[in-house]
């Protein structure tokens, strides 16, 4: 069992169309902040809206992560995709559209691809086995918190979505039970990451590891 090194990635197929497949990592692969804000005299500087376009998560996924997780051949099979960034449920502007190879689901996409139940607050019952997930051994070694306080959620982790949350420096997330937390967490929280990619089925190579 690999505890703190590269592990195979298991993907869930969310959609197939026009010769492409939309894939979501089955597990939380790593721990990462949505954005790391500068410290000034020990105080966090919070002057701006942290949109997907400008966040550290986007930079990390499309540079460090992609080059570790995939071979050069596999990267060529990942489709550069136009990413739209709608406003949050609290009315905060989601920022400009972007072109990315690796990204996170938006809040609306969790509903579309993981089921409408992710938007319903369920106290005891899981949403479904696509929405709730567990961290890999590597992610746990990096500090991802796995739930232990409720037997129903035991071992599950929280993971980021790219849509803003209840403030300009908050991003939404999926909770331990698989429900979409619209308010989310402050951007410097270290949550699990479940990347998504579109791949060209004609050229894709299924072998990848992270």
N, C-alpha and C positions, 0 to 999 in steps of 0.2 A: 504494500500500500504506500503510495507516495504521499508524504505528509507536508512537504514544503517545496515541491518542485513541479515541473511541467506535468500536466495530466491530460489524457484524451478529453476532447470536448464532445459531449453528446448534444445533438441538436433536435429541436422539435420543428416540424414543418407546419408553418402557420397558413401558408397560401402557396398556390402554384398557378401562374398565368403567364402567357406570352413567352414561354420557354424559360421562365425564371422561377425560382423557389425562394420563399421568404422564410428565413430560419431564425429561431430564438434559442439561445443556449438553455439547455434543460435545467442547469444548476447555476448557483451564484459562483462565478469563476474567480473573483478577486474582491478585495476591499478597496474602495476608492472614494475620495471626496468628489462631490459634484463640482465644487470649485473651492480653491484655497485662497482665502483673502489675506491681504497684507496686514501685519501687525505694526501699529504705531504706538510706541511707549507702552507696550503691553496691552493696548486696546485694539480690538478688531475694527478695521476700517470698513464701514458699511455704507458707502455713498451711492451705490449704483444697483441697477437691476442686472441680475446674473442670468442672461438668456442662454439658450442652447448654443447660439452662434459663438458666444465668447467664453463659455465655460471651459475649465481645465479638463473635464471629463471628455469632451469632444476631442480636444487636442491629444489626450492620452490614447483614446481608442483608435484614432486614425493615424497614429505614429508608433508609439511604443508597443501597444497591444497588438496591432495588426501584424507588425513585423516579427513578433515573438510567436504569435498564435498560428501563423500561416507561412507556407513556403512561398517563394516568389511566383511559382506557377499557380498556386491557389489564389494569391492576391489578384492575379490577372482575371480570375473567374468571378471575383466579387464585383458586383455592378455598382458603379457610381450613381447614387440615387438622390433625387431632389427631395429634401426634407422640409416639410411645412411645419410651422411652429405657431399654432393657434394660441390665443390668450388663455390664461388660467381661468378657473371657475370664479376667481375673485376679481377678474377683470384686468389683471396685469398683462401687458403686452408681451407676447411670446418672442418677439424679435423677428429679424429677417429670416427668410428661407435660406437653407444651406445645401451644399452638395457634399455628401459623405459616403464612404464605403461601409463604415461601421458606426452604428448609432444605438440609441435606446428607444424603446416604445414610448409613444406619447400617451397621455391619459386616455384620449379617445381611442387610440389603437388597442389599449388593453381591453376596452369594452368590445371592440370589433373582433379581435382575434382570440381573446381569452374567455369571452362570454360576458353577458350583461350582469351576471351575478357578482362580478368584481366591484360593481358600483353599489351593491347592497350590503349594509352593515350586518354581518352574521356573527352572532356572539359565540356560538359553540361549533357550528358546522363549517367545514372548509368550503371555500368557493369551488375550486376544482383543481385537478392535479396539473394543470398548466400554469395557473396563477400562483399558487403557493409552491415554494421550492426550498431545497436545502443547499447549504454551501458545500463546495468541494473541500477536501482535506487541505488543499493549498490555500483556499480562501480563509478557512478557520485559522490556519497558521499565520495569516496576514492580519487577523484580528476581527473577522466577521463574527458578529454575535448570533448564536443559534439559540432559539427560545427553549427554556427549560421550565418555565413557571406555569404552563398549562399543558396538560397531557395531550390535548388534541393538536397543539402546535409544536410539540416537542421536536427539536432539531431543525425547524424551519427558520428562515432568515428574512429580513427586510431587504428590498432591492429598489433601486432608483428607476423612475421614469423621467423623461426629459422635460415634461411640462412644468411650468412654475407652480408654486404652491400658494400658501396664504400670505406671502410677503414677496417683495422684490428679490430677496435673497433666500428664498425657500424654494425647494423643488419637491414635486410629488413623489410618492413611493407606493410600493405594494407592501402591505403589512404581513406579519407572520401567518395570518389566516388566509392570505390570498386576496384580501380586499384592497381596493384602491383608496389610499389615504390622500384625499384631495389637498389637504393643508400641507402635508409632507413634513420635511425636516429642514433645518437650516443647512445651507449648502456645504458647510465644512464638516458635516457628519460623515463618518466612514461607514457606508452601507455596501451591500453586495452589488455586483454588476452582472447583468444578464444581457450581453450584446445581441443585436439583431443585424442580419445581413441579407441582401438579395444576391443570389448567385445565378450565373448563366449555366443552365443545365447541360448545355452542349460541351462546355469546356471545364466544368467543375471537376475537381479531384476531391474525393471524400475524405482523404487523409489529412488531419490537422491535429495539432496538440498545443496545449498551453500549460 
